Amino acid sequence: MHNASVLNKYVGVVLNDFCTVFCWSHAELNSPHRDLYLRNGVHIYPTGQYLLYWSYLGSILTALSLLGDN
Amino acid sequence: MAEVVPKALILGHSFVRHLKCDLEFAFDSHGAYDIHLHGTTSVHLHGVGGSTVQTLLANDLHMVRDLAPDIVTFEIGTNDLF
């Protein structure tokens, strides 16, 4: 989790100079209050899939707003 | 004349592959293949299990070239941590 956080910050800094690029976080998937992962710790339950689905919608809508601005 | 809508590509690892499969089989009544964008955007998903940044660069960027999307979402990096 720590490595992921560090890498995410690094990517965010690197991409900060690009106005048409943004980093998106699947906040719900990272919540410690939910158990969304299968036993293998890698893949997610249908509930997680559902949250991922809505998260992608959010990222696409954000990207569409950037397209509109450009 | 048919309206041209923006194209969105979600490109990445197994999360994307599984979601694509689940959407094709209508895993949830609230899920739709167009991610609830109702034709305002054309959504494409391409996921490869175990994909890393390196393997995506080597094998999957053709999707961007072929589709020429307006939006690309990269779901990548998780497998690079292992």
Backbone of each chain as nested JSON, in Angstrom:
{
  "chains": [
    {"id": "A", "residues": [
      {"number": 1, "name": "MET", "atoms": {"N": [0.837, -1.201, 0.0], "CA": [0.0, 0.0, 0.0], "C": [0.872, 1.253, 0.0]}},
      {"number": 2, "name": "HIS", "atoms": {"N": [1.948, 1.217, 0.809], "CA": [2.853, 2.355, 0.887], "C": [3.524, 2.586, -0.454]}},
      {"number": 3, "name": "ASN", "atoms": {"N": [4.014, 1.489, -1.078], "CA": [4.662, 1.626, -2.385], "C": [3.703, 2.205, -3.412]}},
      {"number": 4, "name": "ALA", "atoms": {"N": [2.478, 1.762, -3.38], "CA": [1.473, 2.261, -4.321], "C": [1.258, 3.756, -4.104]}},
      {"number": 5, "name": "SER", "atoms": {"N": [1.197, 4.159, -2.856], "CA": [0.984, 5.574, -2.539], "C": [2.133, 6.416, -3.047]}},
      {"number": 6, "name": "VAL", "atoms": {"N": [3.345, 5.946, -2.833], "CA": [4.535, 6.677, -3.286], "C": [4.543, 6.785, -4.813]}},
      {"number": 7, "name": "LEU", "atoms": {"N": [4.254, 5.672, -5.471], "CA": [4.254, 5.671, -6.935], "C": [3.162, 6.574, -7.493]}},
      {"number": 8, "name": "ASN", "atoms": {"N": [2.014, 6.53, -6.857], "CA": [0.921, 7.387, -7.318], "C": [1.288, 8.862, -7.214]}},
      {"number": 9, "name": "LYS", "atoms": {"N": [1.974, 9.211, -6.126], "CA": [2.396, 10.606, -5.951], "C": [3.424, 10.973, -7.015]}},
      {"number": 10, "name": "TYR", "atoms": {"N": [4.342, 10.049, -7.274], "CA": [5.376, 10.291, -8.28], "C": [4.746, 10.525, -9.652]}},
      {"number": 11, "name": "VAL", "atoms": {"N": [3.815, 9.653, -10.016], "CA": [3.147, 9.784, -11.312], "C": [2.396, 11.108, -11.38]}},
      {"number": 12, "name": "GLY", "atoms": {"N": [1.757, 11.463, -10.289], "CA": [1.019, 12.725, -10.252], "C": [1.924, 13.921, -10.489]}},
      {"number": 13, "name": "VAL", "atoms": {"N": [3.109, 13.885, -9.899], "CA": [4.06, 14.987, -10.077], "C": [4.564, 15.034, -11.526]}},
      {"number": 14, "name": "VAL", "atoms": {"N": [4.886, 13.884, -12.054], "CA": [5.42, 13.816, -13.425], "C": [4.375, 14.307, -14.434]}},
      {"number": 15, "name": "LEU", "atoms": {"N": [3.131, 13.932, -14.209], "CA": [2.09, 14.271, -15.183], "C": [1.5, 15.66, -14.971]}},
      {"number": 16, "name": "ASN", "atoms": {"N": [1.915, 16.307, -13.919], "CA": [1.324, 17.597, -13.563], "C": [1.515, 18.656, -14.651]}},
      {"number": 17, "name": "ASP", "atoms": {"N": [2.561, 18.52, -15.43], "CA": [2.846, 19.514, -16.461], "C": [1.965, 19.378, -17.701]}},
      {"number": 18, "name": "PHE", "atoms": {"N": [1.242, 18.297, -17.785], "CA": [0.434, 18.036, -18.972], "C": [-1.016, 18.408, -18.675]}},
      {"number": 19, "name": "CYS", "atoms": {"N": [-1.519, 19.415, -19.38], "CA": [-2.859, 19.92, -19.064], "C": [-3.964, 18.965, -19.515]}},
      {"number": 20, "name": "THR", "atoms": {"N": [-3.639, 18.038, -20.401], "CA": [-4.673, 17.119, -20.884], "C": [-4.606, 15.76, -20.193]}},
      {"number": 21, "name": "VAL", "atoms": {"N": [-3.821, 15.676, -19.147], "CA": [-3.648, 14.412, -18.428], "C": [-3.972, 14.631, -16.956]}},
      {"number": 22, "name": "PHE", "atoms": {"N": [-4.642, 13.681, -16.355], "CA": [-4.864, 13.773, -14.911], "C": [-4.827, 12.38, -14.307]}},
      {"number": 23, "name": "CYS", "atoms": {"N": [-4.532, 12.356, -13.034], "CA": [-4.521, 11.092, -12.297], "C": [-5.867, 10.926, -11.606]}},
      {"number": 24, "name": "TRP", "atoms": {"N": [-6.32, 9.709, -11.604], "CA": [-7.619, 9.421, -10.999], "C": [-7.452, 8.321, -9.97]}},
      {"number": 25, "name": "SER", "atoms": {"N": [-8.065, 8.484, -8.843], "CA": [-7.967, 7.477, -7.795], "C": [-9.314, 6.807, -7.593]}},
      {"number": 26, "name": "HIS", "atoms": {"N": [-9.308, 5.478, -7.544], "CA": [-10.529, 4.744, -7.226], "C": [-10.683, 4.762, -5.707]}},
      {"number": 27, "name": "ALA", "atoms": {"N": [-11.204, 5.875, -5.222], "CA": [-11.25, 6.099, -3.773], "C": [-11.957, 4.974, -3.031]}},
      {"number": 28, "name": "GLU", "atoms": {"N": [-13.064, 4.502, -3.604], "CA": [-13.837, 3.472, -2.908], "C": [-13.078, 2.158, -2.817]}},
      {"number": 29, "name": "LEU", "atoms": {"N": [-12.265, 1.854, -3.829], "CA": [-11.519, 0.6, -3.796], "C": [-10.386, 0.652, -2.773]}},
      {"number": 30, "name": "ASN", "atoms": {"N": [-9.948, 1.856, -2.467], "CA": [-8.846, 2.002, -1.523], "C": [-9.312, 2.198, -0.093]}},
      {"number": 31, "name": "SER", "atoms": {"N": [-10.607, 2.2, 0.09], "CA": [-11.127, 2.427, 1.434], "C": [-10.816, 1.241, 2.344]}},
      {"number": 32, "name": "PRO", "atoms": {"N": [-10.253, 1.515, 3.521], "CA": [-9.951, 0.415, 4.439], "C": [-11.208, -0.16, 5.091]}},
      {"number": 33, "name": "HIS", "atoms": {"N": [-12.333, 0.516, 4.882], "CA": [-13.561, 0.082, 5.542], "C": [-14.324, -0.957, 4.746]}},
      {"number": 34, "name": "ARG", "atoms": {"N": [-13.845, -1.253, 3.563], "CA": [-14.542, -2.223, 2.726], "C": [-13.634, -3.405, 2.408]}},
      {"number": 35, "name": "ASP", "atoms": {"N": [-14.226, -4.556, 2.395], "CA": [-13.492, -5.755, 1.999], "C": [-13.939, -6.126, 0.593]}},
      {"number": 36, "name": "LEU", "atoms": {"N": [-13.204, -5.659, -0.379], "CA": [-13.649, -5.792, -1.763], "C": [-12.877, -6.83, -2.552]}},
      {"number": 37, "name": "TYR", "atoms": {"N": [-11.821, -7.355, -1.95], "CA": [-10.927, -8.226, -2.685], "C": [-11.202, -9.69, -2.407]}},
      {"number": 38, "name": "LEU", "atoms": {"N": [-11.033, -10.49, -3.459], "CA": [-11.142, -11.933, -3.314], "C": [-9.987, -12.444, -2.466]}},
      {"number": 39, "name": "ARG", "atoms": {"N": [-10.049, -13.722, -2.117], "CA": [-9.021, -14.292, -1.236], "C": [-7.623, -14.154, -1.801]}},
      {"number": 40, "name": "ASN", "atoms": {"N": [-7.499, -14.119, -3.129], "CA": [-6.158, -14.0, -3.699], "C": [-5.565, -12.612, -3.488]}},
      {"number": 41, "name": "GLY", "atoms": {"N": [-6.387, -11.704, -2.97], "CA": [-5.903, -10.357, -2.682], "C": [-5.627, -9.518, -3.909]}},
      {"number": 42, "name": "VAL", "atoms": {"N": [-5.96, -10.052, -5.052], "CA": [-5.649, -9.368, -6.305], "C": [-6.922, -8.915, -7.024]}},
      {"number": 43, "name": "HIS", "atoms": {"N": [-7.859, -9.804, -7.135], "CA": [-9.076, -9.493, -7.877], "C": [-10.196, -9.119, -6.929]}},
      {"number": 44, "name": "ILE", "atoms": {"N": [-11.242, -8.527, -7.495], "CA": [-12.279, -7.93, -6.648], "C": [-13.63, -8.615, -6.805]}},
      {"number": 45, "name": "TYR", "atoms": {"N": [-14.396, -8.542, -5.749], "CA": [-15.754, -9.059, -5.737], "C": [-16.639, -8.248, -6.688]}},
      {"number": 46, "name": "PRO", "atoms": {"N": [-17.804, -8.789, -7.016], "CA": [-18.752, -8.01, -7.836], "C": [-19.062, -6.632, -7.259]}},
      {"number": 47, "name": "THR", "atoms": {"N": [-19.101, -6.523, -5.936], "CA": [-19.317, -5.201, -5.334], "C": [-18.198, -4.243, -5.74]}},
      {"number": 48, "name": "GLY", "atoms": {"N": [-16.985, -4.754, -5.717], "CA": [-15.848, -3.946, -6.148], "C": [-15.919, -3.61, -7.623]}},
      {"number": 49, "name": "GLN", "atoms": {"N": [-16.376, -4.573, -8.423], "CA": [-16.541, -4.316, -9.854], "C": [-17.526, -3.182, -10.079]}},
      {"number": 50, "name": "TYR", "atoms": {"N": [-18.559, -3.205, -9.308], "CA": [-19.591, -2.175, -9.407], "C": [-19.008, -0.806, -9.084]}},
      {"number": 51, "name": "LEU", "atoms": {"N": [-18.233, -0.732, -8.01], "CA": [-17.604, 0.538, -7.612], "C": [-16.591, 0.983, -8.664]}},
      {"number": 52, "name": "LEU", "atoms": {"N": [-15.869, 0.021, -9.221], "CA": [-14.89, 0.328, -10.268], "C": [-15.594, 0.916, -11.491]}},
      {"number": 53, "name": "TYR", "atoms": {"N": [-16.691, 0.311, -11.841], "CA": [-17.509, 0.754, -12.96], "C": [-17.889, 2.229, -12.796]}},
      {"number": 54, "name": "TRP", "atoms": {"N": [-18.405, 2.581, -11.638], "CA": [-18.824, 3.964, -11.388], "C": [-17.617, 4.899, -11.312]}},
      {"number": 55, "name": "SER", "atoms": {"N": [-16.512, 4.398, -10.848], "CA": [-15.291, 5.189, -10.807], "C": [-14.812, 5.513, -12.22]}},
      {"number": 56, "name": "TYR", "atoms": {"N": [-14.887, 4.531, -13.118], "CA": [-14.52, 4.795, -14.516], "C": [-15.439, 5.853, -15.11]}},
      {"number": 57, "name": "LEU", "atoms": {"N": [-16.711, 5.779, -14.776], "CA": [-17.643, 6.793, -15.263], "C": [-17.188, 8.177, -14.811]}},
      {"number": 58, "name": "GLY", "atoms": {"N": [-16.805, 8.286, -13.558], "CA": [-16.335, 9.568, -13.034], "C": [-15.105, 10.075, -13.769]}},
      {"number": 59, "name": "SER", "atoms": {"N": [-14.179, 9.158, -14.05], "CA": [-12.952, 9.593, -14.736], "C": [-13.252, 10.005, -16.173]}},
      {"number": 60, "name": "ILE", "atoms": {"N": [-14.153, 9.297, -16.822], "CA": [-14.5, 9.653, -18.21], "C": [-15.246, 10.98, -18.241]}},
      {"number": 61, "name": "LEU", "atoms": {"N": [-16.136, 11.191, -17.313], "CA": [-16.855, 12.478, -17.264], "C": [-15.888, 13.629, -17.006]}},
      {"number": 62, "name": "THR", "atoms": {"N": [-14.898, 13.408, -16.144], "CA": [-13.887, 14.438, -15.89], "C": [-13.089, 14.709, -17.161]}},
      {"number": 63, "name": "ALA", "atoms": {"N": [-12.728, 13.646, -17.862], "CA": [-11.986, 13.801, -19.115], "C": [-12.824, 14.52, -20.17]}},
      {"number": 64, "name": "LEU", "atoms": {"N": [-14.108, 14.218, -20.223], "CA": [-14.988, 14.879, -21.188], "C": [-15.048, 16.379, -20.91]}},
      {"number": 65, "name": "SER", "atoms": {"N": [-15.044, 16.745, -19.644], "CA": [-15.076, 18.176, -19.307], "C": [-13.782, 18.852, -19.768]}},
      {"number": 66, "name": "LEU", "atoms": {"N": [-12.671, 18.128, -19.692], "CA": [-11.399, 18.681, -20.176], "C": [-11.427, 18.824, -21.692]}},
      {"number": 67, "name": "LEU", "atoms": {"N": [-12.048, 17.862, -22.359], "CA": [-12.171, 17.931, -23.812], "C": [-12.975, 19.159, -24.208]}},
      {"number": 68, "name": "GLY", "atoms": {"N": [-13.999, 19.419, -23.441], "CA": [-14.846, 20.567, -23.722], "C": [-14.094, 21.869, -23.554]}},
      {"number": 69, "name": "ASP", "atoms": {"N": [-13.199, 21.894, -22.55], "CA": [-12.409, 23.097, -22.286], "C": [-11.379, 23.354, -23.372]}},
      {"number": 70, "name": "ASN", "atoms": {"N": [-10.915, 22.25, -23.992], "CA": [-9.896, 22.397, -25.029], "C": [-10.565, 22.51, -26.398]}}
    ]},
    {"id": "B", "residues": [
      {"number": 1, "name": "MET", "atoms": {"N": [-26.873, 12.617, -41.343], "CA": [-25.473, 12.373, -41.023], "C": [-25.358, 11.93, -39.572]}},
      {"number": 2, "name": "ALA", "atoms": {"N": [-24.673, 10.816, -39.324], "CA": [-24.568, 10.279, -37.978], "C": [-23.698, 11.184, -37.114]}},
      {"number": 3, "name": "GLU", "atoms": {"N": [-24.192, 11.385, -35.856], "CA": [-23.437, 12.229, -34.948], "C": [-22.175, 11.502, -34.499]}},
      {"number": 4, "name": "VAL", "atoms": {"N": [-21.066, 12.214, -34.49], "CA": [-19.811, 11.628, -34.041], "C": [-19.676, 11.899, -32.558]}},
      {"number": 5, "name": "VAL", "atoms": {"N": [-19.536, 10.846, -31.784], "CA": [-19.397, 11.016, -30.339], "C": [-17.951, 10.739, -29.954]}},
      {"number": 6, "name": "PRO", "atoms": {"N": [-17.51, 11.311, -28.835], "CA": [-16.14, 11.036, -28.391], "C": [-15.951, 9.546, -28.108]}},
      {"number": 7, "name": "LYS", "atoms": {"N": [-14.749, 9.092, -28.325], "CA": [-14.404, 7.698, -28.035], "C": [-13.539, 7.634, -26.79]}},
      {"number": 8, "name": "ALA", "atoms": {"N": [-13.88, 6.749, -25.886], "CA": [-13.085, 6.548, -24.674], "C": [-12.569, 5.113, -24.66]}},
      {"number": 9, "name": "LEU", "atoms": {"N": [-11.306, 4.962, -24.352], "CA": [-10.692, 3.639, -24.253], "C": [-10.175, 3.458, -22.835]}},
      {"number": 10, "name": "ILE", "atoms": {"N": [-10.586, 2.368, -22.189], "CA": [-10.046, 2.005, -20.878], "C": [-9.097, 0.853, -21.118]}},
      {"number": 11, "name": "LEU", "atoms": {"N": [-7.83, 1.081, -20.853], "CA": [-6.77, 0.15, -21.219], "C": [-5.998, -0.248, -19.967]}},
      {"number": 12, "name": "GLY", "atoms": {"N": [-5.823, -1.566, -19.776], "CA": [-5.088, -1.933, -18.569], "C": [-4.993, -3.424, -18.331]}},
      {"number": 13, "name": "HIS", "atoms": {"N": [-5.083, -3.763, -17.049], "CA": [-4.837, -5.149, -16.65], "C": [-6.144, -5.901, -16.399]}},
      {"number": 14, "name": "SER", "atoms": {"N": [-6.084, -6.88, -15.529], "CA": [-7.223, -7.795, -15.387], "C": [-8.482, -7.129, -14.846]}},
      {"number": 15, "name": "PHE", "atoms": {"N": [-8.344, -6.048, -14.106], "CA": [-9.546, -5.348, -13.636], "C": [-10.41, -4.956, -14.831]}},
      {"number": 16, "name": "VAL", "atoms": {"N": [-9.76, -4.477, -15.873], "CA": [-10.493, -4.044, -17.064], "C": [-11.052, -5.243, -17.81]}},
      {"number": 17, "name": "ARG", "atoms": {"N": [-10.266, -6.288, -17.906], "CA": [-10.722, -7.493, -18.605], "C": [-11.946, -8.093, -17.914]}},
      {"number": 18, "name": "HIS", "atoms": {"N": [-11.881, -8.194, -16.602], "CA": [-12.996, -8.771, -15.859], "C": [-14.23, -7.892, -15.946]}},
      {"number": 19, "name": "LEU", "atoms": {"N": [-14.013, -6.588, -15.888], "CA": [-15.163, -5.701, -15.976], "C": [-15.815, -5.818, -17.344]}},
      {"number": 20, "name": "LYS", "atoms": {"N": [-15.001, -5.894, -18.38], "CA": [-15.545, -6.04, -19.729], "C": [-16.381, -7.318, -19.84]}},
      {"number": 21, "name": "CYS", "atoms": {"N": [-15.832, -8.409, -19.329], "CA": [-16.574, -9.678, -19.355], "C": [-17.868, -9.572, -18.555]}},
      {"number": 22, "name": "ASP", "atoms": {"N": [-17.773, -8.978, -17.39], "CA": [-18.958, -8.864, -16.543], "C": [-20.026, -7.993, -17.199]}},
      {"number": 23, "name": "LEU", "atoms": {"N": [-19.609, -6.937, -17.853], "CA": [-20.579, -6.079, -18.525], "C": [-21.219, -6.8, -19.698]}},
      {"number": 24, "name": "GLU", "atoms": {"N": [-20.423, -7.596, -20.41], "CA": [-20.97, -8.342, -21.543], "C": [-22.016, -9.345, -21.082]}},
      {"number": 25, "name": "PHE", "atoms": {"N": [-21.829, -9.848, -19.857], "CA": [-22.799, -10.793, -19.31], "C": [-23.771, -10.118, -18.348]}},
      {"number": 26, "name": "ALA", "atoms": {"N": [-23.812, -8.794, -18.394], "CA": [-24.776, -8.019, -17.601], "C": [-24.766, -8.44, -16.136]}},
      {"number": 27, "name": "PHE", "atoms": {"N": [-23.613, -8.285, -15.509], "CA": [-23.444, -8.761, -14.134], "C": [-24.292, -8.002, -13.132]}},
      {"number": 28, "name": "ASP", "atoms": {"N": [-24.69, -6.805, -13.497], "CA": [-25.463, -5.996, -12.554], "C": [-26.506, -5.227, -13.344]}},
      {"number": 29, "name": "SER", "atoms": {"N": [-27.707, -5.214, -12.822], "CA": [-28.781, -4.55, -13.565], "C": [-28.529, -3.057, -13.714]}},
      {"number": 30, "name": "HIS", "atoms": {"N": [-27.661, -2.509, -12.865], "CA": [-27.37, -1.076, -12.944], "C": [-26.17, -0.786, -13.829]}},
      {"number": 31, "name": "GLY", "atoms": {"N": [-25.535, -1.85, -14.318], "CA": [-24.371, -1.659, -15.171], "C": [-24.756, -1.685, -16.628]}},
      {"number": 32, "name": "ALA", "atoms": {"N": [-24.129, -0.869, -17.408], "CA": [-24.384, -0.853, -18.835], "C": [-23.052, -0.78, -19.556]}},
      {"number": 33, "name": "TYR", "atoms": {"N": [-22.989, -1.397, -20.74], "CA": [-21.718, -1.464, -21.452], "C": [-21.185, -0.09, -21.813]}},
      {"number": 34, "name": "ASP", "atoms": {"N": [-22.089, 0.864, -21.944], "CA": [-21.617, 2.211, -22.276], "C": [-21.332, 3.036, -21.029]}},
      {"number": 35, "name": "ILE", "atoms": {"N": [-21.191, 2.349, -19.888], "CA": [-20.875, 2.986, -18.611], "C": [-21.848, 4.128, -18.316]}},
      {"number": 36, "name": "HIS", "atoms": {"N": [-23.115, 3.906, -18.637], "CA": [-24.164, 4.897, -18.346], "C": [-23.942, 6.231, -19.041]}},
      {"number": 37, "name": "LEU", "atoms": {"N": [-23.261, 6.213, -20.156], "CA": [-23.037, 7.45, -20.895], "C": [-24.067, 7.625, -22.003]}},
      {"number": 38, "name": "HIS", "atoms": {"N": [-24.92, 6.611, -22.154], "CA": [-26.111, 6.688, -23.004], "C": [-25.84, 7.226, -24.394]}},
      {"number": 39, "name": "GLY", "atoms": {"N": [-24.802, 6.7, -25.029], "CA": [-24.538, 7.075, -26.409], "C": [-23.841, 8.405, -26.585]}},
      {"number": 40, "name": "THR", "atoms": {"N": [-23.58, 9.115, -25.488], "CA": [-22.889, 10.399, -25.632], "C": [-21.395, 10.199, -25.826]}},
      {"number": 41, "name": "THR", "atoms": {"N": [-20.943, 9.008, -25.431], "CA": [-19.535, 8.651, -25.594], "C": [-19.476, 7.169, -25.922]}},
      {"number": 42, "name": "SER", "atoms": {"N": [-18.587, 6.807, -26.816], "CA": [-18.389, 5.406, -27.169], "C": [-17.268, 4.856, -26.287]}},
      {"number": 43, "name": "VAL", "atoms": {"N": [-17.576, 3.803, -25.508], "CA": [-16.606, 3.289, -24.535], "C": [-16.064, 1.936, -24.976]}},
      {"number": 44, "name": "HIS", "atoms": {"N": [-14.753, 1.793, -24.925], "CA": [-14.095, 0.542, -25.294], "C": [-13.199, 0.104, -24.142]}},
      {"number": 45, "name": "LEU", "atoms": {"N": [-13.236, -1.172, -23.835], "CA": [-12.404, -1.692, -22.753], "C": [-11.459, -2.751, -23.297]}},
      {"number": 46, "name": "HIS", "atoms": {"N": [-10.213, -2.65, -22.896], "CA": [-9.232, -3.658, -23.294], "C": [-8.316, -3.926, -22.117]}},
      {"number": 47, "name": "GLY", "atoms": {"N": [-8.42, -5.108, -21.559], "CA": [-7.595, -5.467, -20.418], "C": [-6.898, -6.789, -20.626]}},
      {"number": 48, "name": "VAL", "atoms": {"N": [-5.681, -6.879, -20.146], "CA": [-4.902, -8.115, -20.245], "C": [-4.448, -8.48, -18.833]}},
      {"number": 49, "name": "GLY", "atoms": {"N": [-4.775, -9.683, -18.414], "CA": [-4.402, -10.127, -17.076], "C": [-2.896, -10.08, -16.875]}},
      {"number": 50, "name": "GLY", "atoms": {"N": [-2.473, -9.566, -15.733], "CA": [-1.049, -9.522, -15.416], "C": [-0.284, -8.416, -16.117]}},
      {"number": 51, "name": "SER", "atoms": {"N": [-0.992, -7.586, -16.819], "CA": [-0.321, -6.543, -17.601], "C": [0.461, -5.577, -16.714]}},
      {"number": 52, "name": "THR", "atoms": {"N": [1.65, -5.265, -17.147], "CA": [2.48, -4.266, -16.47], "C": [2.654, -3.08, -17.42]}},
      {"number": 53, "name": "VAL", "atoms": {"N": [3.303, -2.05, -16.936], "CA": [3.553, -0.888, -17.792], "C": [4.351, -1.325, -19.022]}},
      {"number": 54, "name": "GLN", "atoms": {"N": [5.351, -2.159, -18.777], "CA": [6.216, -2.603, -19.873], "C": [5.46, -3.44, -20.909]}},
      {"number": 55, "name": "THR", "atoms": {"N": [4.651, -4.393, -20.424], "CA": [3.941, -5.259, -21.378], "C": [2.859, -4.472, -22.11]}},
      {"number": 56, "name": "LEU", "atoms": {"N": [2.275, -3.511, -21.431], "CA": [1.281, -2.681, -22.109], "C": [1.937, -1.869, -23.219]}},
      {"number": 57, "name": "LEU", "atoms": {"N": [3.081, -1.294, -22.914], "CA": [3.813, -0.526, -23.928], "C": [4.171, -1.406, -25.123]}},
      {"number": 58, "name": "ALA", "atoms": {"N": [4.571, -2.636, -24.817], "CA": [5.038, -3.527, -25.889], "C": [3.893, -4.114, -26.71]}},
      {"number": 59, "name": "ASN", "atoms": {"N": [2.76, -4.379, -26.051], "CA": [1.741, -5.196, -26.71], "C": [0.383, -4.532, -26.967]}},
      {"number": 60, "name": "ASP", "atoms": {"N": [0.078, -3.495, -26.234], "CA": [-1.306, -3.024, -26.267], "C": [-1.512, -1.588, -26.745]}},
      {"number": 61, "name": "LEU", "atoms": {"N": [-0.432, -0.876, -26.983], "CA": [-0.621, 0.509, -27.427], "C": [-1.231, 0.595, -28.822]}},
      {"number": 62, "name": "HIS", "atoms": {"N": [-1.199, -0.51, -29.545], "CA": [-1.829, -0.51, -30.863], "C": [-3.316, -0.19, -30.758]}},
      {"number": 63, "name": "MET", "atoms": {"N": [-3.89, -0.482, -29.593], "CA": [-5.311, -0.167, -29.391], "C": [-5.535, 1.338, -29.503]}},
      {"number": 64, "name": "VAL", "atoms": {"N": [-4.586, 2.1, -28.991], "CA": [-4.707, 3.557, -29.059], "C": [-4.557, 4.011, -30.509]}},
      {"number": 65, "name": "ARG", "atoms": {"N": [-3.6, 3.416, -31.182], "CA": [-3.37, 3.773, -32.585], "C": [-4.567, 3.379, -33.452]}},
      {"number": 66, "name": "ASP", "atoms": {"N": [-5.074, 2.19, -33.231], "CA": [-6.155, 1.663, -34.077], "C": [-7.483, 2.376, -33.834]}},
      {"number": 67, "name": "LEU", "atoms": {"N": [-7.761, 2.636, -32.569], "CA": [-9.067, 3.217, -32.231], "C": [-9.064, 4.745, -32.321]}},
      {"number": 68, "name": "ALA", "atoms": {"N": [-7.888, 5.35, -32.1], "CA": [-7.755, 6.818, -32.082], "C": [-8.794, 7.44, -31.15]}},
      {"number": 69, "name": "PRO", "atoms": {"N": [-8.759, 7.049, -29.871], "CA": [-9.773, 7.573, -28.952], "C": [-9.505, 9.024, -28.56]}},
      {"number": 70, "name": "ASP", "atoms": {"N": [-10.559, 9.675, -28.1], "CA": [-10.412, 11.036, -27.568], "C": [-9.936, 10.994, -26.12]}},
      {"number": 71, "name": "ILE", "atoms": {"N": [-10.282, 9.908, -25.454], "CA": [-9.933, 9.749, -24.04], "C": [-9.315, 8.36, -23.854]}},
      {"number": 72, "name": "VAL", "atoms": {"N": [-8.209, 8.327, -23.138], "CA": [-7.612, 7.045, -22.776], "C": [-7.468, 7.002, -21.261]}},
      {"number": 73, "name": "THR", "atoms": {"N": [-7.999, 5.949, -20.673], "CA": [-7.83, 5.73, -19.244], "C": [-6.918, 4.531, -19.077]}},
      {"number": 74, "name": "PHE", "atoms": {"N": [-5.821, 4.731, -18.39], "CA": [-4.888, 3.637, -18.14], "C": [-5.122, 3.079, -16.747]}},
      {"number": 75, "name": "GLU", "atoms": {"N": [-5.478, 1.825, -16.692], "CA": [-5.599, 1.116, -15.416], "C": [-4.384, 0.21, -15.344]}},
      {"number": 76, "name": "ILE", "atoms": {"N": [-3.286, 0.739, -14.856], "CA": [-2.013, 0.023, -14.946], "C": [-1.131, 0.393, -13.761]}},
      {"number": 77, "name": "GLY", "atoms": {"N": [-0.227, -0.492, -13.449], "CA": [0.732, -0.228, -12.374], "C": [0.632, -1.227, -11.245]}},
      {"number": 78, "name": "THR", "atoms": {"N": [-0.544, -1.78, -11.026], "CA": [-0.73, -2.708, -9.908], "C": [0.214, -3.895, -10.009]}},
      {"number": 79, "name": "ASN", "atoms": {"N": [0.328, -4.476, -11.185], "CA": [1.195, -5.653, -11.351], "C": [2.668, -5.299, -11.325]}},
      {"number": 80, "name": "ASP", "atoms": {"N": [2.99, -4.032, -11.468], "CA": [4.378, -3.603, -11.392], "C": [4.877, -3.575, -9.949]}},
      {"number": 81, "name": "LEU", "atoms": {"N": [3.934, -3.579, -9.012], "CA": [4.316, -3.514, -7.601], "C": [4.731, -4.879, -7.055]}},
      {"number": 82, "name": "PHE", "atoms": {"N": [4.375, -5.943, -7.775], "CA": [4.676, -7.286, -7.267], "C": [6.028, -7.756, -7.734]}}
    ]}
  ]
}
